[in-house]
Amino acid sequence: MDPNTKRFKSTPLEYLSKDQMHSIHAAALDILQDCGTMIHHQRSLGLLRGAGAHVKDDTHVFIPSGLVEAAIRSAPSRVTIYDRNGAVAMCLEERNVYYGTGSDCPYLLDSFSGERREFLSADVEDAVRLVDALPNIDFTMSNGLAPDFPAELQYQYKYAIMIRNSTKPQVITAADKTCLNDIADIAAAAVGGREALSCKPIFVLYDEPTSPLVHINEVMEKLMFMAEHNLPTNYSPGIMAGATSPVTMAGAIAQATAEILTGLVIHQLTNPGAPFIFGAGMSPMDMQSMQPTYSAPEAMMTQAGLCQIGRCLYKLPTWGFGGCSASKLADEQAVNEAATYIMMAGWAGTNLVHDVGYLEFGLTYSFDLLVMCNEFIGQVRRMMGGIPVDRENLAVEAIKRVGPGGHFLGDVHTLDHFRENWQPDLTDRRTYQDWQSRGAKSMGQLAKEKIKEIKARHQPQPLSPEVEAKIDKVLERAKR
């Protein structure tokens, strides 16, 4: 499928009026200019001072509105991400929607034992191979932590697994600038060098400030590295509304906007025109459990509103969540929350939608939920295509041929078009008797069978021995 076709053809979901978007933008500018933000990074402070920002007490920065608006104008409205083979995989612009997994879960809900256990390096490989095989999952993240890797090389080893086991693009995490440089060298080995990687990037960095309004040294170093090398990054606050931001949706959006725009200003001062993706997570704090409610209605609504501002007001590619749940099992709650979030992200036109397969607020990963979400995404994408209305689709000639009291089963029009209807992989459409005769399996059971089948049969496209050797060299260098 052409990556540019993954967008809604019909009327989209919009939560905010033009006046409301401008009010939130004005509030974010007011926060940056009058409240200011804390930046613990000397190079960033130097850039901001030189551009006209006021720095107090060597960390407290007040950013003028003109500097923010210049950065918004400077950043590109389209970011293209490629696969490992150099083909266009994702066009991040307008309402194109792409779905992928999350990263760094400490636990895996084992599909076959039912045990919640540590997420190990072998599980990272299984997760990436699943992503490679599932047609509606567009990009991969590492999915889990792997304590059987050396702690200081965790991200480099995980990235090597990602690039070796899937041709699909990636969203990555990195501990620091040194780690990020190693990852870029691994990616460059696969695509023909650092210049080729900058021309055709295969990954996006996930980077984030500390809410409220704090930007630490390590994240600034990574942000500037990506800008200097013309590689795409987001700068996504992970807000817990009511704890690390105002509890109201508009307040959470305004603060998130201010935090993202701080990153954007520094990013564009580093390298004007470098690719940047706008978005955040704003999950309200549940005051009974004291946990961020990943798939609360308010989380979905604030994401839709923030992405609308990014797309419509700032003309920037957007970032968000979908396919995730607060449930501890891949159960009815998980399916409800994950599927609703997938649909909301699609309707809202969020470009890059991550965390598909997350349970327990991102602490636990589920292959079962991932496989079921692949089904839900396919269903949503069929709805994203809209209803074509032309002479062929109106089928007036077919209706005349069949006439009153006839049927369309044998008509050429039906034969020409019935394959356009969405065909499920796990969803059962048989009669009760037929379903029983085939084992009376639930969707969850079918998902487990799909996982077994992919693990047994799917073989990712291998890298050449020369590329494998280069990756090994980078990992050996990182060890030293």
Steps between C-alpha positions, in 0.01 A plus 500: 500500500620853421590654839315815399166316490485427872271787585131570543314584183191623684425770759760471780462535874583847634457601864616861484374803311749735337449750784561229762824393332619862497406536869709195593789625287480840673497329840814300409679817388395669824642209703834515318533877513374572855540174699801373310660158497799330666779384268798310640721505191764761427505476119123548483521797737767655278284462190198649676696797637643570157152492345354748750362290786548625856690261729470544877713319762674307222212250449167690499419603143231738377438447128348787296204425274682603183768239559234229537311603188820515295577140604150388398547656157845345463405136559383290201135402461587159353739237636567188291620179665646216294530126551830313526505450121463870420132498402262766632319346797327789682412850379439694822277787393138617502275207606710198406485251788762235583489257791784333689607351830648653816831458679665407827234301688663319795247212479346272240165325545606163363254387232520132593577474871290803597786610725596867541876469479814694410526610136820336369716545190340196330161667553627818329590288197160328502325836529685652205438191285130524583498864388681405181230242420188699596380702199327782690787576739707763321801549726672331790636607835694268731184408700689404814804535720745212500684456832708219348683767297771709670318799649732756339447344153126430530388733218776415254434126530126547467542714191723235341219249555246742348695563182597135456147364533285741300524719193236734646599844635553554869435741782792479741594593854855570616663554837718792393683660209775235492241224484311689229818535295555123519143438383548740209818312403311166507225646280759654268668161459170361367418784259841596357646763731411798717431729203257244355331472842450877519361508146269203560447459876368163618432595863344772714635577847258504794621780730317670785523788749423470871160644581433760615730720290843344569753401232803301617847463351464151347178570310638830367814323378290244313271769357793699365674188366194416292475858370871513411473176302168592338331195653134515613403524865201575714513678836206350680403582859362208698251698706291368789219757506418599855853410618757638256263736313163663563220244524284681244539391139564852364759563773679172427507579127631853563783377724590216261506748212738727694732208579505373140556850363799546731656192340406620153667840555829341609475238224452762227768732641737203474412429136218695332277271295595178681204254523287519817181317603247669731305311767470384860327262738264665748347225711297621800610377841242268655469637852398163645779282361751787450578360153491678163191375315646420158176452312266731688261700280684817605834355384355432156330841481809697602711309248249581226498868599879528522550327165241729345707799615818340364345422164268796441669788682870409484500286182717237669491117491336356812563230760273312738375178658270212408439129555591519870317427823510527879383138527730237646381234252428488128134482597174678422620823664821494297315440174252779574764756593753404232247490215336827605838675512594358158178636353536838671859541376388413148200732505714784639772448237793446738797422275716275718303288749710292741450266797288238319501196731564678831328383819516632857585862407801385297653274767397176327500400133262252337560323169136389512379860510744595223361232269140594579579868445639414156146383423339814645733728302407320178134557578555869576701545182212364297278767656767762438455444128158664497215421260585543130206652312536475122313332216668161559438501876142623467440178302193629319561270203533198730175588675327525161642166390382317811168681525227458763509171691834379362837452671852630445703188585570414138517852359832613351492814716507288817785289360696814418460666840435254785874464575508869593315419821728458801590139571590419863775273620382421855137617498260206460202537266386137484179349628496361854511142371790569264687690774448206738619248245825696461580490871277777641802730536490851643684792341758472777566136414532584131746780588719249685492268198605793280793574732610135484472497122707818454768384744523164322485614139578867448854569385596868486707619207863446608776758491809429295805351676685828437231703680486247784876538546471880514226479764716265707786750480279780634386279789860401578602867500211580734616221738850649513 
